[in-house]
Amino acid sequence: QKLGYRCPFDRPPAMRCFSPLLFAPAADLIVDQPTIVATAEHGLHKPRDIKQHPRAAELWVANMDDHGATILRMQDTATVDTTMRLRDRAFYHYMANVSAIAFSADGRTLTTCQESRNTYNNSMRRNYFMGPTIYETCPCNGGYGRASEKMNSSCVPDASTCQAVGTINMEGDICDPSKETCWLIHSDMLHEGPLCMGAAHEDKAVTEGGVHVGSNMSDTVVWYNEGLNEQLMRFDFLSMHGPGSLDHRTANIRRYWDVKLTRREAVPGHMIIGSEAGEKNMLYISDTGAGRVLVVDPASGEFARLAQCVPDECYPSHDNYQGDCTDGYCTGGPCMYDDGYGCHHIFTETADAFEYELWNCTAMHVLTTAVPSPSGIAYAHGHVFVGDYDSGKIFVVSRETGATVQEYDTGLGQGLAGLHIVQGSDTSNLYFVNMLTNQAALVTFPNPVATPAAPTVTAPACNVAGDTSRPRFNVTHGAGYQNPMLIELAYGKDCTNLNATHYVRTDGEVQELVAGYQPGTHPADPNGEAWEDSKIMGCDMRTDCDRYTGPGAMNGDAILMAGFLCHPCIPNPCATGPCSDLLSTGKSGFSCPSDAGATSSTTAAAGNTTSAAGNTTTVASVTSSNSAAISAVAALSLMAVLGQ
């Protein structure tokens, strides 16, 4: 470099000159070679995402192949101490083909999203009843839960008042991690978003407008790349139902139908909320199939109407059905609206307090198209870091201009997926995973001196008055639609041969059946009194697992909600041999043959000098769905919503 000046080729010196420093190539932000942090020996099986727990020295890696996660407990930023395998006991629903994980800012919750059509590991017909699952994950005495008895307590690790309600043993009781295998238990799940490709938590987000009354800041807002309809969604759990409950009536869900995304099968399209201190949040999205990165103002958009179908004719279970519905989305007859969009008949709840909305007029623009197959994404210091799945390169992009500042080759080749940045005062650590090499890696880079300005996004002018019309569930669909989503124990049983007098309760009425009880229906005595659960426990397990129509039609979700963790119609959680439910003992757990164990496993970090014994705990997450003596009408309502 020289200490002079330089002029444009077509202009005389008197007009304008430039410092030669401006013409010098910018120094690369990332210069070091990556350090491999973990491999398949640590339990990585097609890793798709990686996040650091905000309140623990742990890296959580989401694995596609085993429908779960591996927790890397770290000695330092690059050295694994021990590992924990984390897998939902009902992985085929709650973590099926998990694509992304998102912690709340204080680590109080973890949300997972699944690239699944809800087939229960191909054991039942797809029904698209799928969406984000949320767990309480504040560290508590070796397990996870909440900092106090209050569900919304800010996470204070190992507080004297903490309750490890998020971790249970096989029998369904709060576990002691020092003595037994522990499992996570979910605190809520919503079901409006099949084939999720990416998710991002928004800290301190406020929900207001639309049909929502007032203003709420639940700190359970998650943005969501929904791959079936290829749209942006926003889920606010509002008040989680908590472990062991199935009441989903309070939630706010928004579908932004003008933010169109393009799914590439098996390649996650991650997203991240990014901003500097004092700035408004921005949402950055890897639109993988379209080869672009979007920036969206999460505070923008206008409420248009409910996403739920309002006319009865849009529900396949109704006699006058004329909706022309495909995979839960209806466009025929009264189901197509003047705005050119249809409606959805698959959703979690039908109570009037449940809010499922359609939004548009969103402020957004394309940040860059320079990344051919964007997948992983992270934000730091005014830059967006985007992982290119096919090349294995990380593109560093200015949030202000969309210009590529650097292309960094990880050297791991195709398969680059989730990215995560942990910012420090002088340097930052960039973690990433490769799906095809089963590796997690780290590279450290100095924090840039200059921070590009925030992007400017402009919303279109719409100003259309929203339509708040709601489906008339309590009038035309039966009062059961206002009940919590609870299913009778009898749903999972076949009482055909248990009693010579063949009576069955259907829709609250007692009817005599000539051929005996149909599997999945609730028997009643000749005087009309329904059988108690203790008597129903004596019936055989139903085995008509491929019957999808008619009274008592089989649905795997209803089997789980009826309390069954072991059943012929759902996958077996035991590694080998049959599993046994503990419902007859009053517990919501299960047992495996003494020599079989569960499908989760305990592993120590590869290369560790410390023995695995007493040093590594296996944590597998599980859903609790034990609900005895509950409404048959609610069971029928689930079938109606799913179109079965």
N, C-alpha and C positions, 0 to 999 in steps of 0.2 A: 504494500500500500504506500501511496505517496502523499505528501503534505501539500497538495495543490487543489485545483478545482477542475470540474469537468462540465462541458456544455452539451446540450442536445445537438445531434448532428445537423439539424436543419435550422438552428437558431444561433444568432451571434452572441458572444459572451455577455453583451450588455443586457440581454433580455432575461437570462436566468442561468444560474449555475447551481451545481449540486456537490455536496460533500462526497468524496470517493467512498466513504464508509457505507453510504446508502446503496452503493453498487456492489459492495462486497457480499458474497453469499452468506446468508444467515447461518450461524453455527447450529448444528443439530442439537436438539434438546436431549435426545436419548443417544448415548454413545456406547454404553457398556453392553457386553454380551449378557443374555439372560442366565439366571441361575435356576436350575431345576429344583423345585421345592418338593414335589411329590409325584409319584408314578402309580402304575397299576398295583404295585406291591403295597401301597398305602390304602388301596381300596378304591382307586379311581377307575370308573367304568363308563366310558363315553361321557366325560365331564362336560357340562354345558354352561355352568355359571360358577362364579366364585365370589364370596363376600366375606369381609371380616366382621365378626360379631362386635358391635359397638362397645360392649362392656366386658369383653373377655379376650384373651390372647389366643383366639381361635379363628381359623379360616374354614368356612363352610363351603363345600363343593357339591353341587347338584349333579347327580349321575343319571343319565338317561337309561342305561342298560339295566340297572337294578332298581329303577324307580325309587330312588332314595338319595341319600347324601352321605358324604364322608366329612367328619369334622376333624380338622388338623389342629391339634393343640401344639402351640409353637413354643420353642425355647427362646428363639429370637425371630427376626423378620424372615429368615430363610431356612431355619432348622426346625424340623418337626420333632416334637417330643413323643407324643402318643396320638393315636387316632381313635375315633369313635365312628362306628357305622350307624347311620340314622335312617330308619325306614319305617314307613307307616305299616301297621299290621294289615290294613286294608289298602295296600299300596296301589292296587289295581283301580282304585277310585280316587283316593286323596292325593296320590303323588305319581299317577300313571304318566310315564314318559315326561318326567318333570323337566321343564325348560328353563325356569328362572326362579330365583329366590330373592326376596327383598326384606331387609330388616327395617323396622322403625328406627328413627334417629337415636333413640336411647336403648335400643335392643329389647324393648318390652315385648315386641311381637316379631314373628317371621311369617311372611306370606309366600306360598309357593304357587306357581302356575304350571299347568299340565298341557302338553300337546296330545290331547286325547279326545276321542269321540264318546268315551265312556262305554267300553265294551267289556269291562271287567276281565281284562287279559284274554280277550276273545272268547269268553265263556258265555256271553249273552249278546243279543242284538244291540247294536249301537243305538243310543237314545239321546245323545248330545246333552245330557244333564250333567254339565261339567263347568267348573269355574275355579276361582282362587280359594285356597285353604289357608287359614290363619292359625298360628300356634302362639302360645304365651311362652317366651323364651328368656326371661330374666334369670340369670344364674342364681341358684338357691341351693346351698348345701350339697353341691355336687350334681344336683339335678337342675330342672328349669321350672319356672312358674311365674309368680308375681311377687313384688316387693312387700306387699301387705295383703290383707284379706280383700281389699278393694281391687277389682279387676283393672281399673284404669290408673293404678299407681305408677308413678314414674319409676323406671328401673334403677334400683340401687342393689348391686350384686351382693348376695349373701347378707342382706339386711337382717337384723335380729327378728324382724316381724315377717320375713319372707315366707311364702308358702309354695312348696314345690308341686303345685297342682297340675303342672304341665307334664310331669313325668310319673308314670305308674308302672307297677310290675305286671307280670303276665295275668295275675288274678284281677287286676283292675284297681288295686289299692296304691296309695302313694308309696313309691319305692325308696329303698335305701341303696344308693349307688355303690356303697362300699361292700355290700353283701349280695346283691342280686342284679340281674339284668333289668334295665329300665326301658320304658317305651314312652314316646311323646304321645299326648292325646290332644286332638284338635279342639280349638275353642270356637270355630265357626267355619262355614263354607257357603259360598254362593254358586249358582249354577247356570249363569247366563252366557258363559264364554267358553265354548269348546275350542280345542286346538290353540291354546295359548302359546305364543312364541316369545313373549317377553313381558316383564313387569317392573314397576318402579314405585317405591313408596314416596309420598309427598308429605314432608314434615309440616305440621301445623296448618294443614289445608282446611279451609272452611267450606262447608256444604250449605248452600242456600239457593233459593230460586226454584223454578219448576213447581212441582206439587209439594215440595218440602216446606213445611211450616217452620218459620223462624230461621235461626242460624246455629250451626253446630260445628265444633272442632273436636272430632273424636280421636284424631291421630291414627285412624285406621283407613286412610285413603290410599288406594293403590291404582296406578295407571296400568293399562293392560293392552297388549297387542293380540287381538282376537283373530285367529287365523281361519275360522270357518267362513265368516262373512267378510273377513279382511277389513276390519274397522278398528278404530281406537275406542277403548272403553275406559270408564272410571268407576271403581267400586269403593263405596264407603260402607263398612260394616256397621257403623253408627254405634250399636251396642252389641258386642259379641255375646252369643248365647252361653258361652262357657263350657268347660268339659262336662260331658254327661247329659247335656240338654240338646234338644232339637228344635227349639223355637227360633225360627228365622224371620219373624214378622217385621223386624225393624232393620231396614237397609235402604240405601239409596244407590241406584245403579244408573249410569248414563252411557248411552251409546252415541258416539259422535259419527254420524253416518257420512259426513262430508270429509272426514279424515280417512282416506282410503289407503290401505296398506296391502302389500302383496306377499303372501306366504310362500316360502320355499320349504318344502317338506324336510323335516329333520334338521333344519338349520335355524337356530334361534334368531329372532330379530329383537335384540335387547333394547332397552330404553333407560334413560337416566334423567333425573331432575338435577339441573345445574344452575348455580348462580353464585355471585360474590356477596360478601356481607353487605346488607342494606339494600340489595337489589331484589326485584321480583323474580320468582321462580320461572324457569323455562324448561320445557320438556324436549329432550333430544331423542329421536327414534331411528333405529336402524331398520329401514324398509328394505329388507333383504332381496325379495323377489324383483323389486323395481330398481335396485342398484342406486339407491339414494339415501340421504340422511335428512330427516325433517326436523324442524324446530317449531314447536307449538307453544302458544301461550296458554297454560293450564287454567288461567282465570277467565279466559274468553269463552265465547259460545253463547247461543240462545236456546232456551227451551222451546221445542216445537210441539210435542205431545207425548203421550205415553208410548213406549215401545211395545207394550203388551197389546195384543189384539183385543179390541173392544167388542165387536159383533160376535154373537154366539156362533155364527156360521163359519168362523175362522178356526174353530176348535174341532179336530178330527173326531172327537168322542161324541159329538152332537149329531142328532138325526138329520138336521138341516145343513150339515157341513158342505160348504162349497168354496173353501178357501184356497185350493190349489197350493198346498203347503209342501215345501221341500226342506228337510232337515230343520224343521221348526220355524222357518220363515215363510210367511204366507203373502201371496200377491193376487189371488183370484177374487173376483166379485167384490164384496164390500170390504175386503181386506187390503185392497190397493187404495192409497189415499191420493188426494189431488197434488200433493207435493212430490209424487213419483216414487214414494217409498211405501213398502208394505208394513207388516207387523209381525211380532214374534209370539208364538204360543207356548214356548218352553221357558219356564222361569221358576224360581225357588219357592215362592209363596204366593198365595192368593188373598191374603188379608189386606184390608184397605190401608193399613199402615205401611205396607211394602211398596217401595217406589222404584219403578223401572221406566226410565225416561228416554226419549229421543231428543238429541241436541244437534244443532248445526251452527252455521255462521262462525266457525272457529278461526281464530287468527293463527296463521301458520305460513311457512314458506320452506322451500327446499334449500338446505344449507349447502349441500355439496352432492355432486354426482361422480366425484373422482374415485370413489371406493366401489369397485365392481360388485362385490358381494358382502356388504356390510352386515356384521353380526354382533360381536361384542361392542360395548360402548361405555365410555367413562368420561368424567369431566374433572378438570382441575385448572385453576389459574387462567380462566378465560379461554381455554383450549378444550376441544372435544377430541377424545382419543377413540378412533374407530378401528376395530379389527376386521380385516378382510378375510373371510372364511377360506376362500380358495387359494390365495397366495401365502397366507400366514403372515402378512405384513400388517403393521399398525400405522394408520394414517393419523398424524397430528394436524388438526384443522382449527383455524382461527374461527371463533364463534362470531366475530364481527363481520368478516368478509367471506367466510367459507373457503378461503384459500388454504391449500395444503402446505403446512409449514415443514413437514418431514414425512418421509416414508421409512419406517423402521422395520427391517426384516427380522422376525423372531428366530428364523432358522429352523423352525419346527414344521414348516410346510403346511399343506392343506389341513383344515380342521380347526382353525383358530375360532374360539367361541367367546365365552364370557370374559370381560375385563373388569378390574376393580382397582381404584387408586386410593391409597392411604396417604393423606397429605401431612407433611411435617413442616417445621419452621423454616428449614433450609433446603431439604430434599423431600421428594415424594417417592413412594413405592408403588409401582405398577405391577399388579398380579394379573395373570391370564391363564386360561386353560385351553388345551387342544383336545378336541373330541376324538381324533383318530389315533393320536400317539398316547393317549391316556396320561397326560402330563399337566402339572401345574407349575408355573414358572414365575420368576420375579426379576424385574429390572428396576434399578434406582436411578432417578434423574434429578438434577438440580432444579429448584423452582425458578421459572423464568422471571427476568427482571420486570418485563412489561406485561400487563394484562390487557388483552384486546377488549374493546368496549362491548357491551351487551348487544345482542342482535335486536333489530326492530322488526316486529311482525304486525301486520295490519289485518283486522277482521273485515270481511265484506259487510256492506250495509244491508241488513235484512229487515229488522224491526217488524217481525211478524208476530202477532199476538198468539201466544201458546194456547193449545187446546187441552184442558185438564180433564176431559171425559175419561171415566174409568170403567173397566168391565163390571158388570152387575153380578159379581160372584154370589153375593148373599141372596140374590133374587132368583136367578135362573140356573145357578149351578149347585144350589144346596147349601145349607147352613154350615156344613162341614168345612167349606172353604175358608171360614174364618178361624178355624182351629189351628193350633200348632201342628207342624208336620210330624205327626206321631202315627206309628203303624202298630197294629195288634200283633201279639206273639203268634196267634193262629195263622198269620199270613205265611209263615215258614213251615207249617205243619200239614200233614195229610191224615185226617181222622176218619177216612173212609170205612175202615174195618173195625173201629174201636167200639162202636155201639150199634145194636140192631135197629134202634129207632133213628131214622135218618131225618134230622131237622137241621136247618142251617139259618143263620141270621144274615140277612142281606139288606143293606141300607136301613138298618134299625128295625126291620120287620122279620118275622119268623115265617119261613116257608118250608113245606115238606117236600123232600126230594126223593124220588123213587129209587134212583141209582146210588144213593148215598151221598156223603159229603164230597164236595169238590175240593181238591187241595187248595189251601190258601184262604178258605172261608171259615167263619167262626161258628162252631156247633152250638146248638141250644137244646135244652131239655124240652120234652113235649109241652110243658107248661109255658114255654117261651123264655125261660131264664137262661141267659148265656152262660156257657161253661166258664169256670174260673181258670186262670192260667195254670194252676197246679194240676188240674185235670188234663188240660191241653198238652202239658209237658209229656204225658203218656202216649201221645199220638206219634206216628212215624214222621220222619222228616219228609217233606215233599220232594219228589224227584222229577216232576214235570218241568224240567228246567228250560225246555225249548217251547213252552206254551206261552204265547204272547198276546192272545186275544181271549175275550170272554171273561166272566166273573172269576176273580182270583188269578188273573193272568200273571205269570211270573215276571218280576222285575227285581234285579239285583240290588238296586238302591233300597227298595222296600224291605228286602231280606235283612240288610244291614240295620235299617231303622227299626225293625222289629226286635233287634237285640242279638242277632246271630253273628258270631264271628267265625264259626265253623258250620258249614252247610254244604250239601251236595251241589247247590246251584251257584256257589261263589268259590273263588280260589282258596286253597288250603294254606294257612300261614305257617304250618309246620314244615320243617326241612324235609323230613321223611315220615311216613306213617300218618294215620288219620289224627286230626285234632278233635278235641271235645270241648263243647261250650260248657260254661259253668252256670248257666241260667237257673238250673234247678237248685243251686245252692244260694241263689240271691245275688250272685256276683256277675259283673259284665265282662269277665275275662274268659280265658280259654286255657287248656292244657294240651301238651304234646306228649307222645310216648317218651318214657324216661330216657331212652337212648337216641331220641331224635332231635330235640331242641327246636328252636324257632329258626326262621330263615335269615335272621340277622346273625352276625358273627363278630367276635372280638379280635382285634388285631393290634399289634404294637407297631410303632414306626419302623420302617425298614432301616436296618443299619443301627438301630438303637443299641446301646450297651446296657440299657436297663431292661430287666425282665418284664414281660408283659403281665405276669401274674400280679394282681393287686395294683396295676399301674394304668390299665386301660379299661374303660367302661364302654360297653355297647349300649347305645341308646337307639331304640327303634320307635317311630311314632305310630300311634294307633288311634283309631276312632272309637269313641264310646257311643253306643247306640242302644243301650238297654233301656227299653221303655215298656213296662208291663201295664196291663189293663188300660189300653188306650183306644182311641176312636176308630172304628172301622170306616166311618165316613171320610175321615182324613186320608185313609189309605186309598179310597176311591178317588179322592181329589187329586192325589199325586198322579194316578193313571190318566186322569182327564187332562191335566196340564201337559203331560208327556205325549198325549195323543194315543194312549194305549187303552 
